[in-house]
Amino acid sequence: MSLLLTTAIAVTLVLYVLAMALGLLRLMRGPSAQDRVLALDFMFIVAMLIMLVLAIRYDSSMYFEGALLMALFGFVSSVALAKFLLRGEVIE
């Protein structure tokens, strides 16, 4: 792996960790439940991106599969939380 790619991956991971910290701050301080749901969805997306960068770094397909599962669970949980906030129930 070249020095440029290694440096880019390291910088990317640091910036994603910073984004994750900001998302966690919004999750804790969010003025409304909708803000907290958006922060949780944002954190799922950033975690998935971290997994994809690690997949490139370690050249492993297992990270790609983990990122796919995280995307799936993130979408399902966002839909369930949005439905709960709108109606007060998840299962009809």
VMD Tcl script that builds the backbone (N, CA, C; Angstrom):
set m [mol new atoms 276]
animate dup $m
set s [atomselect $m all]
$s set {name element resname resid chain x y z} {
  {N N MET 1 A 0.856 -1.165 0.000}
  {CA C MET 1 A 0.000 0.000 0.000}
  {C C MET 1 A 0.902 1.228 0.000}
  {N N SER 2 A 0.530 2.206 -0.792}
  {CA C SER 2 A 1.376 3.387 -0.920}
  {C C SER 2 A 1.236 4.305 0.297}
  {N N LEU 3 A 2.185 5.180 0.438}
  {CA C LEU 3 A 2.191 6.117 1.554}
  {C C LEU 3 A 1.006 7.081 1.456}
  {N N LEU 4 A 0.665 7.481 0.243}
  {CA C LEU 4 A -0.460 8.399 0.048}
  {C C LEU 4 A -1.779 7.751 0.482}
  {N N LEU 5 A -1.987 6.505 0.115}
  {CA C LEU 5 A -3.210 5.798 0.502}
  {C C LEU 5 A -3.259 5.572 2.010}
  {N N THR 6 A -2.151 5.220 2.603}
  {CA C THR 6 A -2.101 5.015 4.051}
  {C C THR 6 A -2.413 6.306 4.798}
  {N N THR 7 A -1.859 7.409 4.334}
  {CA C THR 7 A -2.119 8.709 4.957}
  {C C THR 7 A -3.575 9.113 4.774}
  {N N ALA 8 A -4.113 8.899 3.584}
  {CA C ALA 8 A -5.512 9.258 3.324}
  {C C ALA 8 A -6.456 8.436 4.195}
  {N N ILE 9 A -6.162 7.170 4.376}
  {CA C ILE 9 A -7.000 6.323 5.227}
  {C C ILE 9 A -6.928 6.786 6.673}
  {N N ALA 10 A -5.741 7.124 7.147}
  {CA C ALA 10 A -5.590 7.586 8.530}
  {C C ALA 10 A -6.341 8.895 8.759}
  {N N VAL 11 A -6.219 9.825 7.834}
  {CA C VAL 11 A -6.927 11.110 7.960}
  {C C VAL 11 A -8.435 10.891 7.895}
  {N N THR 12 A -8.874 10.034 7.012}
  {CA C THR 12 A -10.296 9.743 6.882}
  {C C THR 12 A -10.857 9.145 8.169}
  {N N LEU 13 A -10.141 8.209 8.758}
  {CA C LEU 13 A -10.614 7.592 10.001}
  {C C LEU 13 A -10.674 8.604 11.140}
  {N N VAL 14 A -9.696 9.497 11.214}
  {CA C VAL 14 A -9.717 10.532 12.253}
  {C C VAL 14 A -10.922 11.453 12.063}
  {N N LEU 15 A -11.194 11.843 10.831}
  {CA C LEU 15 A -12.337 12.715 10.576}
  {C C LEU 15 A -13.663 12.010 10.836}
  {N N TYR 16 A -13.730 10.717 10.534}
  {CA C TYR 16 A -14.955 9.966 10.842}
  {C C TYR 16 A -15.165 9.826 12.343}
  {N N VAL 17 A -14.099 9.654 13.096}
  {CA C VAL 17 A -14.228 9.585 14.548}
  {C C VAL 17 A -14.698 10.939 15.091}
  {N N LEU 18 A -14.203 12.032 14.527}
  {CA C LEU 18 A -14.669 13.362 14.920}
  {C C LEU 18 A -16.151 13.531 14.589}
  {N N ALA 19 A -16.565 13.075 13.424}
  {CA C ALA 19 A -17.980 13.146 13.055}
  {C C ALA 19 A -18.833 12.291 13.978}
  {N N MET 20 A -18.318 11.133 14.365}
  {CA C MET 20 A -19.048 10.264 15.287}
  {C C MET 20 A -19.199 10.945 16.654}
  {N N ALA 21 A -18.166 11.641 17.105}
  {CA C ALA 21 A -18.243 12.358 18.382}
  {C C ALA 21 A -19.273 13.482 18.317}
  {N N LEU 22 A -19.324 14.188 17.208}
  {CA C LEU 22 A -20.325 15.248 17.053}
  {C C LEU 22 A -21.736 14.664 16.992}
  {N N GLY 23 A -21.884 13.528 16.344}
  {CA C GLY 23 A -23.185 12.857 16.312}
  {C C GLY 23 A -23.606 12.387 17.692}
  {N N LEU 24 A -22.660 11.895 18.471}
  {CA C LEU 24 A -22.955 11.473 19.844}
  {C C LEU 24 A -23.356 12.666 20.706}
  {N N LEU 25 A -22.710 13.806 20.480}
  {CA C LEU 25 A -23.082 15.020 21.202}
  {C C LEU 25 A -24.518 15.423 20.870}
  {N N ARG 26 A -24.889 15.355 19.604}
  {CA C ARG 26 A -26.262 15.700 19.218}
  {C C ARG 26 A -27.242 14.665 19.768}
  {N N LEU 27 A -26.828 13.422 19.832}
  {CA C LEU 27 A -27.692 12.376 20.384}
  {C C LEU 27 A -27.977 12.633 21.861}
  {N N MET 28 A -26.990 13.085 22.585}
  {CA C MET 28 A -27.169 13.334 24.014}
  {C C MET 28 A -27.899 14.650 24.294}
  {N N ARG 29 A -27.620 15.686 23.512}
  {CA C ARG 29 A -28.157 17.008 23.801}
  {C C ARG 29 A -29.364 17.395 22.951}
  {N N GLY 30 A -29.736 16.582 22.000}
  {CA C GLY 30 A -30.787 16.944 21.061}
  {C C GLY 30 A -32.023 17.517 21.730}
  {N N PRO 31 A -32.518 18.642 21.247}
  {CA C PRO 31 A -33.678 19.238 21.910}
  {C C PRO 31 A -34.968 18.438 21.742}
  {N N SER 32 A -35.056 17.642 20.709}
  {CA C SER 32 A -36.286 16.871 20.510}
  {C C SER 32 A -35.931 15.425 20.162}
  {N N ALA 33 A -36.939 14.590 20.207}
  {CA C ALA 33 A -36.726 13.173 19.889}
  {C C ALA 33 A -36.372 12.989 18.413}
  {N N GLN 34 A -36.914 13.840 17.557}
  {CA C GLN 34 A -36.603 13.740 16.131}
  {C C GLN 34 A -35.124 14.018 15.872}
  {N N ASP 35 A -34.553 14.985 16.589}
  {CA C ASP 35 A -33.122 15.263 16.448}
  {C C ASP 35 A -32.289 14.078 16.904}
  {N N ARG 36 A -32.732 13.417 17.941}
  {CA C ARG 36 A -31.999 12.258 18.429}
  {C C ARG 36 A -32.063 11.089 17.442}
  {N N VAL 37 A -33.205 10.909 16.795}
  {CA C VAL 37 A -33.325 9.846 15.789}
  {C C VAL 37 A -32.426 10.151 14.598}
  {N N LEU 38 A -32.378 11.393 14.166}
  {CA C LEU 38 A -31.499 11.763 13.056}
  {C C LEU 38 A -30.030 11.576 13.439}
  {N N ALA 39 A -29.684 11.903 14.673}
  {CA C ALA 39 A -28.303 11.707 15.127}
  {C C ALA 39 A -27.951 10.224 15.155}
  {N N LEU 40 A -28.878 9.396 15.578}
  {CA C LEU 40 A -28.629 7.951 15.593}
  {C C LEU 40 A -28.459 7.413 14.180}
  {N N ASP 41 A -29.271 7.883 13.256}
  {CA C ASP 41 A -29.150 7.470 11.858}
  {C C ASP 41 A -27.809 7.934 11.282}
  {N N PHE 42 A -27.415 9.153 11.623}
  {CA C PHE 42 A -26.128 9.676 11.177}
  {C C PHE 42 A -24.982 8.834 11.707}
  {N N MET 43 A -25.093 8.410 12.960}
  {CA C MET 43 A -24.032 7.600 13.548}
  {C C MET 43 A -23.959 6.216 12.901}
  {N N PHE 44 A -25.109 5.655 12.513}
  {CA C PHE 44 A -25.102 4.391 11.770}
  {C C PHE 44 A -24.371 4.556 10.444}
  {N N ILE 45 A -24.620 5.662 9.759}
  {CA C ILE 45 A -23.987 5.896 8.460}
  {C C ILE 45 A -22.482 6.077 8.620}
  {N N VAL 46 A -22.066 6.844 9.614}
  {CA C VAL 46 A -20.630 7.050 9.833}
  {C C VAL 46 A -19.952 5.745 10.240}
  {N N ALA 47 A -20.607 4.942 11.059}
  {CA C ALA 47 A -20.032 3.646 11.443}
  {C C ALA 47 A -19.889 2.740 10.221}
  {N N MET 48 A -20.871 2.790 9.333}
  {CA C MET 48 A -20.788 1.999 8.110}
  {C C MET 48 A -19.625 2.485 7.249}
  {N N LEU 49 A -19.429 3.794 7.161}
  {CA C LEU 49 A -18.312 4.324 6.384}
  {C C LEU 49 A -16.966 3.951 6.999}
  {N N ILE 50 A -16.898 3.927 8.323}
  {CA C ILE 50 A -15.669 3.482 8.984}
  {C C ILE 50 A -15.382 2.032 8.626}
  {N N MET 51 A -16.418 1.210 8.623}
  {CA C MET 51 A -16.234 -0.202 8.252}
  {C C MET 51 A -15.730 -0.327 6.811}
  {N N LEU 52 A -16.252 0.506 5.911}
  {CA C LEU 52 A -15.815 0.441 4.512}
  {C C LEU 52 A -14.365 0.884 4.359}
  {N N VAL 53 A -13.965 1.916 5.091}
  {CA C VAL 53 A -12.565 2.358 5.031}
  {C C VAL 53 A -11.646 1.276 5.600}
  {N N LEU 54 A -12.073 0.626 6.682}
  {CA C LEU 54 A -11.273 -0.468 7.230}
  {C C LEU 54 A -11.199 -1.647 6.260}
  {N N ALA 55 A -12.260 -1.864 5.490}
  {CA C ALA 55 A -12.235 -2.923 4.481}
  {C C ALA 55 A -11.195 -2.625 3.411}
  {N N ILE 56 A -11.099 -1.371 3.033}
  {CA C ILE 56 A -10.070 -0.994 2.055}
  {C C ILE 56 A -8.687 -1.123 2.675}
  {N N ARG 57 A -8.569 -0.709 3.926}
  {CA C ARG 57 A -7.259 -0.736 4.606}
  {C C ARG 57 A -6.733 -2.162 4.758}
  {N N TYR 58 A -7.587 -3.070 5.210}
  {CA C TYR 58 A -7.145 -4.439 5.469}
  {C C TYR 58 A -7.432 -5.398 4.325}
  {N N ASP 59 A -8.046 -4.913 3.259}
  {CA C ASP 59 A -8.341 -5.709 2.070}
  {C C ASP 59 A -9.098 -6.983 2.442}
  {N N SER 60 A -10.209 -6.782 3.163}
  {CA C SER 60 A -10.993 -7.914 3.651}
  {C C SER 60 A -12.459 -7.739 3.252}
  {N N SER 61 A -13.058 -8.807 2.787}
  {CA C SER 61 A -14.467 -8.740 2.399}
  {C C SER 61 A -15.398 -8.836 3.595}
  {N N MET 62 A -14.895 -9.288 4.729}
  {CA C MET 62 A -15.731 -9.387 5.933}
  {C C MET 62 A -16.213 -8.018 6.393}
  {N N TYR 63 A -15.379 -7.011 6.238}
  {CA C TYR 63 A -15.790 -5.662 6.611}
  {C C TYR 63 A -16.922 -5.163 5.711}
  {N N PHE 64 A -16.879 -5.527 4.436}
  {CA C PHE 64 A -17.951 -5.132 3.528}
  {C C PHE 64 A -19.278 -5.770 3.937}
  {N N GLU 65 A -19.217 -7.018 4.341}
  {CA C GLU 65 A -20.436 -7.690 4.795}
  {C C GLU 65 A -20.966 -7.065 6.077}
  {N N GLY 66 A -20.062 -6.707 6.973}
  {CA C GLY 66 A -20.470 -6.024 8.200}
  {C C GLY 66 A -21.085 -4.667 7.912}
  {N N ALA 67 A -20.532 -3.946 6.946}
  {CA C ALA 67 A -21.086 -2.647 6.569}
  {C C ALA 67 A -22.470 -2.800 5.954}
  {N N LEU 68 A -22.667 -3.848 5.186}
  {CA C LEU 68 A -23.981 -4.110 4.604}
  {C C LEU 68 A -25.019 -4.392 5.689}
  {N N LEU 69 A -24.639 -5.181 6.683}
  {CA C LEU 69 A -25.546 -5.456 7.799}
  {C C LEU 69 A -25.844 -4.198 8.606}
  {N N MET 70 A -24.828 -3.364 8.803}
  {CA C MET 70 A -25.047 -2.118 9.540}
  {C C MET 70 A -26.003 -1.204 8.780}
  {N N ALA 71 A -25.872 -1.138 7.467}
  {CA C ALA 71 A -26.774 -0.319 6.673}
  {C C ALA 71 A -28.208 -0.832 6.777}
  {N N LEU 72 A -28.367 -2.143 6.733}
  {CA C LEU 72 A -29.691 -2.745 6.836}
  {C C LEU 72 A -30.325 -2.465 8.189}
  {N N PHE 73 A -29.585 -2.729 9.265}
  {CA C PHE 73 A -30.118 -2.502 10.608}
  {C C PHE 73 A -30.345 -1.018 10.879}
  {N N GLY 74 A -29.491 -0.161 10.343}
  {CA C GLY 74 A -29.675 1.275 10.510}
  {C C GLY 74 A -30.945 1.761 9.855}
  {N N PHE 75 A -31.224 1.264 8.651}
  {CA C PHE 75 A -32.445 1.665 7.956}
  {C C PHE 75 A -33.680 1.172 8.701}
  {N N VAL 76 A -33.673 -0.083 9.102}
  {CA C VAL 76 A -34.833 -0.656 9.795}
  {C C VAL 76 A -35.076 0.064 11.120}
  {N N SER 77 A -34.021 0.349 11.853}
  {CA C SER 77 A -34.210 1.037 13.137}
  {C C SER 77 A -34.681 2.464 12.934}
  {N N SER 78 A -34.215 3.146 11.900}
  {CA C SER 78 A -34.687 4.506 11.634}
  {C C SER 78 A -36.165 4.518 11.272}
  {N N VAL 79 A -36.586 3.567 10.465}
  {CA C VAL 79 A -38.006 3.487 10.097}
  {C C VAL 79 A -38.858 3.166 11.321}
  {N N ALA 80 A -38.395 2.244 12.150}
  {CA C ALA 80 A -39.163 1.880 13.344}
  {C C ALA 80 A -39.258 3.054 14.318}
  {N N LEU 81 A -38.168 3.778 14.509}
  {CA C LEU 81 A -38.210 4.925 15.419}
  {C C LEU 81 A -39.065 6.053 14.865}
  {N N ALA 82 A -39.001 6.283 13.562}
  {CA C ALA 82 A -39.837 7.324 12.961}
  {C C ALA 82 A -41.313 6.963 13.081}
  {N N LYS 83 A -41.639 5.709 12.856}
  {CA C LYS 83 A -43.029 5.274 12.997}
  {C C LYS 83 A -43.487 5.393 14.442}
  {N N PHE 84 A -42.614 5.073 15.384}
  {CA C PHE 84 A -42.964 5.195 16.795}
  {C C PHE 84 A -43.198 6.656 17.173}
  {N N LEU 85 A -42.385 7.557 16.643}
  {CA C LEU 85 A -42.553 8.978 16.966}
  {C C LEU 85 A -43.820 9.554 16.339}
  {N N LEU 86 A -44.220 9.038 15.193}
  {CA C LEU 86 A -45.425 9.545 14.540}
  {C C LEU 86 A -46.704 9.010 15.172}
  {N N ARG 87 A -46.728 7.691 15.459}
  {CA C ARG 87 A -47.972 7.058 15.904}
  {C C ARG 87 A -47.966 6.622 17.347}
  {N N GLY 88 A -46.823 6.470 17.941}
  {CA C GLY 88 A -46.756 5.984 19.304}
  {C C GLY 88 A -46.732 4.478 19.413}
  {N N GLU 89 A -46.711 3.783 18.261}
  {CA C GLU 89 A -46.628 2.330 18.246}
  {C C GLU 89 A -45.812 1.904 17.036}
  {N N VAL 90 A -45.194 0.753 17.139}
  {CA C VAL 90 A -44.382 0.259 16.027}
  {C C VAL 90 A -45.126 -0.811 15.256}
  {N N ILE 91 A -45.756 -1.719 15.962}
  {CA C ILE 91 A -46.478 -2.829 15.328}
  {C C ILE 91 A -47.965 -2.497 15.341}
  {N N GLU 92 A -48.584 -2.636 14.191}
  {CA C GLU 92 A -50.015 -2.342 14.085}
  {C C GLU 92 A -50.835 -3.558 14.431}
}
mol reanalyze $m
mol bondsrecalc $m
mol representation Tube
mol addrep $m
